[in-house]
Amino acid sequence: MAISTVSRQAGPFATTGALASFTFGFKIFQASDLLVLYTPAGGSESHLTLYLHYIVQMAPDQDATPGGTVYFVDPGSLNGSVRATSQVPNTQPLVLTNVGAFFPAQVNQA
């Protein structure tokens, strides 16, 4: 499957203590594949920690409807902005030779 562009970011979303969750629309394989970044008002960006600062609810079928929802553990402590991106490297590890057969599913998963 050819992919010309892939948006692997959600946000930025303003956090004023009222934002309890936000959705993202890109494929992940496990919750730890998501990187959530927080920028306090007037401060510098830092990484939030899974389960300490947020939890992830993945969509059940990541092929049909990729993405999910990020829920903050303590939304009242956030005053600035958050965004999410993927920690999965954007690489193509599959090697195809010009002689021999391959399964099309291997190409789509790579």
Contacts in CASP RR format, 6 or more apart in sequence:
PFRMAT RR
TARGET T0000
AUTHOR 0000-0000-0000
METHOD contacts of the structure
MODEL  1
MAISTVSRQAGPFATTGALASFTFGFKIFQASDLLVLYTPAGGSESHLTL
YLHYIVQMAPDQDATPGGTVYFVDPGSLNGSVRATSQVPNTQPLVLTNVG
AFFPAQVNQA
1 107 0 8 1.000
1 108 0 8 1.000
6 26 0 8 1.000
6 90 0 8 1.000
7 26 0 8 1.000
8 26 0 8 1.000
8 85 0 8 1.000
8 86 0 8 1.000
8 90 0 8 1.000
9 26 0 8 1.000
9 83 0 8 1.000
9 84 0 8 1.000
9 85 0 8 1.000
10 22 0 8 1.000
10 23 0 8 1.000
10 24 0 8 1.000
10 25 0 8 1.000
10 26 0 8 1.000
10 83 0 8 1.000
10 84 0 8 1.000
10 85 0 8 1.000
11 22 0 8 1.000
11 81 0 8 1.000
11 82 0 8 1.000
11 83 0 8 1.000
11 84 0 8 1.000
12 39 0 8 1.000
12 81 0 8 1.000
12 82 0 8 1.000
12 83 0 8 1.000
13 19 0 8 1.000
13 22 0 8 1.000
13 81 0 8 1.000
13 82 0 8 1.000
13 83 0 8 1.000
14 80 0 8 1.000
14 81 0 8 1.000
15 38 0 8 1.000
15 75 0 8 1.000
15 78 0 8 1.000
15 79 0 8 1.000
15 80 0 8 1.000
15 81 0 8 1.000
15 82 0 8 1.000
16 79 0 8 1.000
16 80 0 8 1.000
17 75 0 8 1.000
17 76 0 8 1.000
17 77 0 8 1.000
17 78 0 8 1.000
17 79 0 8 1.000
18 75 0 8 1.000
18 76 0 8 1.000
19 72 0 8 1.000
19 75 0 8 1.000
19 78 0 8 1.000
19 82 0 8 1.000
20 71 0 8 1.000
20 72 0 8 1.000
20 75 0 8 1.000
21 69 0 8 1.000
21 70 0 8 1.000
21 71 0 8 1.000
21 72 0 8 1.000
22 69 0 8 1.000
22 70 0 8 1.000
22 82 0 8 1.000
22 84 0 8 1.000
23 67 0 8 1.000
23 68 0 8 1.000
23 69 0 8 1.000
23 70 0 8 1.000
24 34 0 8 1.000
24 67 0 8 1.000
24 68 0 8 1.000
24 69 0 8 1.000
24 70 0 8 1.000
24 84 0 8 1.000
25 66 0 8 1.000
25 67 0 8 1.000
25 68 0 8 1.000
26 66 0 8 1.000
26 67 0 8 1.000
26 86 0 8 1.000
27 62 0 8 1.000
27 63 0 8 1.000
27 66 0 8 1.000
27 67 0 8 1.000
28 34 0 8 1.000
28 56 0 8 1.000
28 58 0 8 1.000
28 62 0 8 1.000
28 66 0 8 1.000
28 67 0 8 1.000
28 86 0 8 1.000
28 88 0 8 1.000
29 62 0 8 1.000
29 88 0 8 1.000
30 58 0 8 1.000
31 50 0 8 1.000
31 55 0 8 1.000
31 56 0 8 1.000
31 58 0 8 1.000
32 50 0 8 1.000
32 87 0 8 1.000
33 86 0 8 1.000
33 87 0 8 1.000
33 88 0 8 1.000
34 50 0 8 1.000
34 56 0 8 1.000
34 70 0 8 1.000
34 84 0 8 1.000
34 85 0 8 1.000
34 86 0 8 1.000
34 87 0 8 1.000
35 47 0 8 1.000
35 84 0 8 1.000
35 85 0 8 1.000
35 86 0 8 1.000
35 87 0 8 1.000
36 47 0 8 1.000
36 48 0 8 1.000
36 50 0 8 1.000
36 53 0 8 1.000
36 54 0 8 1.000
36 70 0 8 1.000
36 82 0 8 1.000
36 83 0 8 1.000
36 84 0 8 1.000
37 45 0 8 1.000
37 46 0 8 1.000
37 47 0 8 1.000
37 48 0 8 1.000
37 82 0 8 1.000
37 83 0 8 1.000
37 84 0 8 1.000
37 85 0 8 1.000
38 45 0 8 1.000
38 46 0 8 1.000
38 47 0 8 1.000
38 48 0 8 1.000
38 53 0 8 1.000
38 78 0 8 1.000
38 80 0 8 1.000
38 81 0 8 1.000
38 82 0 8 1.000
39 45 0 8 1.000
39 46 0 8 1.000
39 80 0 8 1.000
39 81 0 8 1.000
39 82 0 8 1.000
40 78 0 8 1.000
40 79 0 8 1.000
40 80 0 8 1.000
41 79 0 8 1.000
41 80 0 8 1.000
42 80 0 8 1.000
48 54 0 8 1.000
48 82 0 8 1.000
50 56 0 8 1.000
51 73 0 8 1.000
52 73 0 8 1.000
53 72 0 8 1.000
53 73 0 8 1.000
53 74 0 8 1.000
54 70 0 8 1.000
54 71 0 8 1.000
54 72 0 8 1.000
54 73 0 8 1.000
55 70 0 8 1.000
55 71 0 8 1.000
55 73 0 8 1.000
56 68 0 8 1.000
56 69 0 8 1.000
56 70 0 8 1.000
56 71 0 8 1.000
57 68 0 8 1.000
57 69 0 8 1.000
57 71 0 8 1.000
58 67 0 8 1.000
58 68 0 8 1.000
59 65 0 8 1.000
59 66 0 8 1.000
59 67 0 8 1.000
59 68 0 8 1.000
70 84 0 8 1.000
72 78 0 8 1.000
92 110 0 8 1.000
93 110 0 8 1.000
94 106 0 8 1.000
94 107 0 8 1.000
94 110 0 8 1.000
96 102 0 8 1.000
96 107 0 8 1.000
END
